[in-house]
Amino acid sequence: MTGPTRSAHVDTFARDHLPPPEQWPALRFDLPELQYPERLNCAAELLTHGAPGHPVFRTASGDAWTYGELRDRVDRLAHLLSTDLGVVPGNRVLLRGPTTPWLAACWLAVLKAGAVAVTVLAQQRPHELRAMCEIARVGHALCDIRSVDDLAKADVPGLRIVTYGGDSPDDLLRRPAPDGPYPAVDTAADDVALIAFTSGTTGRPKGCMHFHRDVLAIADTFSAQVLRPRADDLFAGSPPLGFTFGLGGLVVFPMRAGASALLLEQAGPKQLLPAIAEHRVSVLFTAPTAYRAMLESLDGHDVTSLRRCVSAGENLPAATWRRWHERTGLRIINGIGATELLHIFISAADEHIRPGTTGLPVPGWHARVQDADGVPVPDGEPGLLAVRGPVGCRYLADPRQREYVRGGWNITGDTYVRDPDGRFRYVARADDMIISAGYNIAGPEVEDALLRHPDVVEAAVVGRPDIGRGQVVVAYTVLREGAARDAEALGAFVRSELAPYKCPREFVFLDALPRTATGKLQRFRLRSGHAGHDEHARHGDRTHGADHTDRTEGTRGDPDDLR
């Protein structure tokens, strides 16, 4: 598995735009489970597990799909993709919609047909969708009818959008399709299966390309070695399938184990607690923010069905871990992952958990803490977290590949300490990413949106510490002379440009942004809150924006990261 094998892709765009081999991280396949054959279709492999009559997906309304029904529906969709829709192996197919069994079935069908899945968030706005489609040269889209408006407004040249869940005779689920099984395309293990987008600190999305073998590797490492699910488990959680945290926790892991997943369209803390009780959920995936919120509402809710709780998306404070353990008797499995590495690579379960630490490298993964020159630092000293294993960063035609992969290691952008007992302890992000309620938000992207408003002359966006969310987004803005300092109107404008979780929760209006003599923005003054005392900003008017979203689920790192 060291060199590329014969690709099944007719459209070779994805493989053609992989980074050059010398820029790849050193891949490791240390476990017997990671010795995959050269020919592998991960969707076909996932669909082989689970007895035909065993439930695979459930919904809040009580509907249930069995493995047999899922296989039939995936085959029908794959037939439609290959015939009616003209999708050929290697084409990129965008998937958009709430978390439902049909979205999961579309994802599996795209991969079984040999195409490349590009799953995006239902929240993302037209210009965000357009950028991702342009970068990945997406030609096809399968979209829930309820999420099609912004995708249509993105006005992507040549994009063919097919909706599902509607009444039109052209609806994907109403089109006639050939009967019978669909033979999976004979993809190579290292054919690109999915492109997961993540925003960097510049705001330009990065496409992370992952192979068919990568999809199975995350199940055969973190899930099999740490989580250890059973066939009778019912998974549920908050992250949508557009986040790799959700894709793994709600589709790949349960299916690899022949288990079931409860797919919730609304999955905030207020929805999770009653769903756990009603459906007897046993494995839960969500962010620390949601665990903190659920602690305040545990009384009156039965969570005795839970046996496994997984946390990722932001640092899990020891106090939150202990409170959850005291109230439920459950030991939260903390973890860190990244879109670039697809899922969790440092974690611990059961007797290996030590509150306040992330844990140990997941079997099959290796980690160390190093300095900026790539030299490992002694235990107890902070440095950059470096990781390698069976999955690695491969950006789609992006020069930032050289920043993320150095000396064969994936550099996650986190500052960590390795304790003498071998456990890894999170210190901080090494960059300027804002981490709010489990979402990673690129400040420059929000600044760009603000600057599209005709009244905004300058904008700087930073994170402010917040007990409930870790950080909240604060926008420092300079308006044109005579413009009204209206935080509500400015917030509404940003929400029309970006996903709501990226919208600032606080606007600070200044006469000028603090800068050095050479004109460089002094972000440290904004983070400290001292900008309001600057002589140029003494007339600054602090105005708090509305609580624009009650979303608490998600992942850390560029919005799909699992830190």
Secondary structure, DSSP 8 states (H G I E B T S, - for coil): --S------SS-HHHHTS--GGGS------SGGG---SB--HHHHHTTSS-TTSEEEEETTS-EEEHHHHHHHHHHHHHHHHTTS---TT-EEEEESSS-HHHHHHHHHHHHTT-EEEE--TT--HHHHHHHHHHHT--EEEEEGGGHHHHHHT--TT-EEEEESSSSTTSTTTS----S-------BTTSEEEEEEEE-TTS-EEEEEEEHHHHHHHIIIIIIIII---TT-EEEES--TTSHHHHIIIIIHHHHTT-EEEE-SS-SHHHHHHHHHHHT--EEEE-HHHHHHHHTT-TT---TT--EEEE-SS---HHHHHHHHHHH----EEEEE-GGG-SEEEE--GGG--TTS-BEE-TT-EEEEE-TTS-B--TTSEEEEEEESS----BSS-TTHHHHEETTEEEEEEEEEE-TTS-EEEEEESS--EEETTEEE-HHHHHHHHHTSTTEEEEEEEEEEETTTEEEEEEEEEE-TT----HHHHHHHHHHHS-GGGS-SEEEE-SS--B-TT--B-HHHHHHTGGGGSGGGTT-EEEE-----------SSSTT---
